[in-house]
């Protein structure tokens, strides 16, 4: 069970790291779309819109920030890769089926034991109730 908990911790860590990666990706896209300026990429397509200079970063700052964003993405992806590699190898299907069958057999046996215990408790209750009735009837006959 402790080993399973450790695997679940890794899965939770993996889930958290994937969530962080998505946040980094979302933030990167937001930065790239809001802090860039419009550049002409083709002679046939003119630029029809301009941004205020205070709304976009200078080319040097923009390139440095892009490099930092890429580095963050790569680092997070490597962390995710390490977590994935630390996960256990999946159990073969036949082994899983055998383990599930053994658990089902244990459950069936436990249910049978429970049913027997309930039946025994009912029998004891009935015997005790009958004994009490007999005792009370005897006491009524003696006092009556």
N, C-alpha and C positions, 0 to 999 in steps of 0.2 A: 504494500500500500504506500509506503514511504517513497519507493521508486516511482510509482504512478504520480504521486504528488509532485515530485521533481520534474517529471515530464510535463505535467500540467503547468508548473511554473514556467518552464521553457516556452510552452505554447502561449501562455499569457504574455511573456516577455516578447515573443515574436509578434503577437497581435499588437502590443504597444508600439514596437519599433516600426511596424508597417503603418500604423496610424501616424507616427511621427514623420515617416517618409512621405506620406500623403500630404501632411501639413507643409513640409518643406517644398514639395512639388507645387502645391497650391500657392504658397507664398512666392515661389520663383516665377510662376506664371503671372501673378499679380504684379510683381516688380517689373518683369520684362514688358508687360503691356502698359504700365502706367508711367514708367520712368525712362522710356525710350523716345527718341524723336523719329519723325518720319524721314526716311531716306529714299531717294530715287534709286530703284534697282534696275530699271530698264529705260532706255531712251524713248521708247514708244509710250510709256506710262508716266505722265507727269504727276508731281506731288500736288494734291489739291487741298491739303490741310496742313496747318502749322500749329505747333504747340508753343506756349509761352516758354521762354528760357528757364524760368524758375520751376517749370513742371517736368523737366527732364534733366538727367545727369549728363555731365560732360562725357565725351567719348572715353577718356582715360578712366574716369570713375565708373562708368557703365561697364567697361571691359573688366575692371578689377572686381566689381560686384558679381558679374556673370561668372568669373573664375571661382569666386568664393561659393557661389550657389552650386556650381558643378562639383566643387570639392565636397561640399556638405552632402550632396546627393550620393556621390561615390562612397563617402565614409559611411553613410547610413545603409547603403546597399551592401557594403562589406559586413557591417554588423549583422544585418539580416541574414546574410549568407552563413556567417559563423553560427548563428542560432539555428538555422535550418540544418546545418551539418551536425549539430549537437543533439538533434532529435533522434530518438531510437529508430532502428530499422523496423519497418512494419512487420508484424508477425504474419507468417504465411497463412493463407485462408484455411487450410486444413487444420493447422494448429489452433487457429481461432475457433473453428467449428468444434474441435475436440474439447477445448476449454469451456466453450459455451454449453456443450452437452453435459460436461461434468458439473457445471454450475446448476444446470437445470435439474440434474439428478439429485444434487444436494438440496435444492429447493423443494423438490417433490418429497424427499425424505423428511425434511424439516416440517413441511405441511402435514405429513402423516403423523409425525410425532406430536405436533400441535393438536391435531384432531383427536388423537388418543388421549392427550392430556385434558382436553376439554371434556371428552366423554367420561374420563375418570373423575374429573371434578363434579360433573353432573351426577354421576353415580354416588359419589361421596355425599353430595348435598342431599340427594334423595334418601340415602341411608340415615344421614343425620336427622333429616326432617322426620322420617318414620320413627326413629328412636325417640325424638322429642315428643312426638304425638303419643307414642306408647307410654312414655314416662308421665306425660300430662294426664292421659286417660287413667293410668294407675293411681296418680295422686288424687284425681277427681273421685275415683271409686272409694279411696280410703277416707276422704273427707266427707263424702256425700252420704 
